[in-house]
Amino acid sequence: LSHPPGARRKREDVFIASGGCDRCSASLDTRLEDALKHSGSYLDCFVLEYVCPDELGGGGKLGRELQDAIRHAQTFVEQGKVRYLAASTHSHEVGRSLALANDFDALML
């Protein structure tokens, strides 16, 4: 989209993403609510940021704490507060495990 300089954009014309590094439900809720205060009634994407190799369990499977965080973040989508769920990592090994888990709409490696 191209908008003239200084022209006001509608909320639906801007893709807004936010997220957090913590995996506990209360922290994820706080991050979401804070982002919603500044972005309107929904986020386009919530990102579980910086997923690390130590968050994997045996055999490259996702560890329990990460699985719980994913399930909790999926409730944001179910509630209509978030459109898409994503994760970011600096590890290709983790990226592969996240992709195979098939829980995300987007991954940043």
N, C-alpha and C positions, 0 to 999 in steps of 0.2 A: 504494500500500500504506500502511496505517496500522499503526503499531506503538506499543504503550504506551511512555511515556517510560521510558528506562533498559533497555528490552527489547533483548536481543541479536539482531541480524539475521544471517541466513545470508548468505554471500558471494553466492550467486546472487540474492539480493533487492536487491542494490545494483549499479547500473551504474557501472563505474569506467573513466574515460578518462584517458589521459596522452599525451604526445607530445613533440615537440621542434622547434626552429627550424633546427637543422643539417641539411644534406642529405647529408653523407657517411655511408656505411654504418656505419663504426665508431662514430660518434656516435649514430646511430639505435639500434644494438645496445645501447650503454651506457644510453641512456634507457629502452629497453624492459626490460632486465635489472634496472635500478634500480627501476622501477615494479613489476615482478613480485615483487621481494623484499618489497614492502610490501602487495601486493594479492592474493597467492595465485598460483595456477598459470596464470592467464590474465588478459588485459585485455579489457574489452568493446569498447573503441575506442582506436585509436592515431591521433593527429592530427598531420599535417604542418602545423605552426603557421606563421602569418604569411607565407603565400606572397605575394611581392611582384611588382609589374609587371616588374621587371628579370629575373625568372626565366622570363619568356615569351620564346620565340624569335620569328622573323618570322611575320607573319600571324596573331598571336594563339595560335600553337601553343605547347605547353609546351617550355621549354628542356631541353637535354640533361641537365644536372645534376638538375633536378627530375624528369625522366622516370626517371633512374636511381634516385633516392630513392623514387619511387613503386613501381618494380619491386622494390626491396629491401624496402620495407614490406609489399608484398603477400606476401612469403615468410613474414612473421610470421603472416599469416592461414592460409597453406598449412600451416604447422607447428602450427597450433592454439594459438598463444600469444596471438592477438588474434582477436576475433570480427568486428569491423568496422573499416574504414579510412576516415578522414576528413581533410579539409583545412580550414584557416581562412585568411581573407584580409580585408583592409580595402578591397579594390578590387573593384568590380563587374565591371570588365573581366577581371580575373583569375578571378573567380568564374564568369563565363561560359565562359572557356577550360577551367577545371577541370570544369565540368558537361559540356561537350561532349566532354571526354576520356573520360568514362564510366568512370573508374577508382575512384570513391569511393562509399561507402555513405552518406556525409553530408558536407555542406558548411556552413561557418559564414561568412556574409558580413558 
